[in-house]
Amino acid sequence: MAYGVKIAKGKAYKGAALKRRHIRVRKRISGTQERPRLVVTRSNRGITAQVIDDIAGHTLASASTLDSSIRGGEGDKSAKAKQVGQLVAERAKAKGVETVVFDRGGNQYAGRIAALADAAREAGLKF
């Protein structure tokens, strides 16, 4: 099965594998007005979460480690991911969003991704 991404060699393999996984995940899920998509984007330094209505093409809520309330905080990257999860859940609930579809963005559901998702669930978002 070809997903439109060539198999790379060396250092480029990780990026190509991530892209293939992301395409595979996005084939199955889409955000609607009743149940928008919670997208997680992870980099080496930070993490970003957005709640997106794909039909309208609008971002309803977002949070990142670059937000002023999280940026100077204490803790490791997993602790900051938890703070991002709580913040995006609060902002989404303020917009009237109760349930979301979780889009892990091709990343494995472990570590910072799982910490963010668990914190969003604890803050009241339903997946």
C-alpha positions in Angstrom: 0.0 0.0 0.0 1.4 3.4 -1.0 0.4 6.3 1.1 2.1 8.9 -1.1 5.3 9.1 0.9 8.5 7.5 -0.4 10.5 5.2 1.9 13.5 7.2 2.9 16.9 6.1 4.1 19.0 7.3 7.0 17.9 10.3 9.0 15.0 11.0 6.7 13.3 7.7 7.6 11.8 8.9 10.9 10.1 11.8 9.2 8.8 9.7 6.4 7.5 7.1 8.9 5.8 9.8 10.9 4.1 11.1 7.8 2.9 7.6 6.8 1.4 7.1 10.2 -0.3 10.5 10.2 -1.9 9.8 6.8 -3.1 6.4 8.1 -4.7 8.0 11.1 -6.3 10.9 9.2 -8.0 8.5 6.7 -10.2 7.4 9.5 -11.0 10.5 11.6 -12.5 13.9 10.9 -13.8 16.7 13.1 -17.4 17.9 12.9 -19.2 20.7 14.7 -20.6 18.3 17.3 -17.4 16.4 17.7 -14.3 18.4 16.7 -10.8 17.0 16.3 -8.2 17.4 19.0 -4.9 17.6 17.1 -1.6 17.2 18.9 1.6 18.4 17.3 4.8 17.4 19.0 8.3 18.7 18.5 11.6 18.2 20.3 11.1 21.4 22.4 7.3 21.8 22.8 3.8 20.5 22.2 0.7 22.1 20.7 -2.9 21.1 20.9 -5.8 22.5 18.8 -9.5 21.7 18.7 -10.5 21.9 15.0 -13.8 21.8 13.2 -12.8 20.3 9.8 -16.1 20.9 8.1 -16.0 24.7 8.8 -12.2 24.8 8.7 -12.0 26.7 12.0 -9.8 26.3 15.1 -12.1 26.5 18.1 -9.4 26.4 20.8 -5.7 25.9 21.1 -2.9 25.8 23.7 0.8 25.4 23.5 3.9 25.3 25.6 4.6 28.8 24.2 1.6 30.2 26.1 2.7 32.7 28.7 1.1 30.7 31.6 3.1 27.6 30.7 6.3 28.9 29.2 8.2 29.8 32.4 6.8 26.9 34.4 8.7 24.3 36.3 8.9 20.6 35.3 9.9 18.4 32.5 8.3 18.1 29.0 5.7 15.6 30.2 4.6 18.0 33.0 4.2 20.8 30.5 2.2 18.5 28.2 -0.2 17.9 31.1 -0.6 21.7 31.5 -1.3 22.1 27.8 -3.9 19.3 28.0 -5.7 21.0 30.9 -5.5 24.4 29.2 -6.9 23.2 25.9 -9.7 21.4 27.6 -10.7 24.5 29.6 -10.7 26.6 26.5 -12.7 24.0 24.5 -15.3 23.7 27.3 -15.6 27.5 27.4 -16.5 27.3 23.7 -19.1 24.7 24.4 -17.2 21.6 23.2 -17.8 18.5 25.3 -16.6 15.6 23.2 -13.7 15.4 20.7 -12.0 13.0 18.3 -8.3 12.5 19.3 -5.8 12.9 16.5 -2.3 11.9 17.8 -0.7 13.2 14.6 1.2 10.0 13.7 2.9 9.9 17.1 2.8 6.9 19.3 0.2 7.1 22.2 2.9 7.2 24.9 4.8 9.8 26.9 3.9 13.4 26.2 1.0 12.5 23.9 -0.6 10.3 26.5 0.1 12.8 29.3 -1.7 15.5 27.3 -4.7 13.2 26.5 -5.0 12.1 30.1 -4.9 15.7 31.4 -7.6 16.7 28.9 -9.8 13.8 30.0 -9.4 14.8 33.7 -10.3 18.4 32.8 -13.6 17.1 31.4 -13.2 16.5 27.7 -14.6 13.2 26.5 -12.8 11.2 23.8 
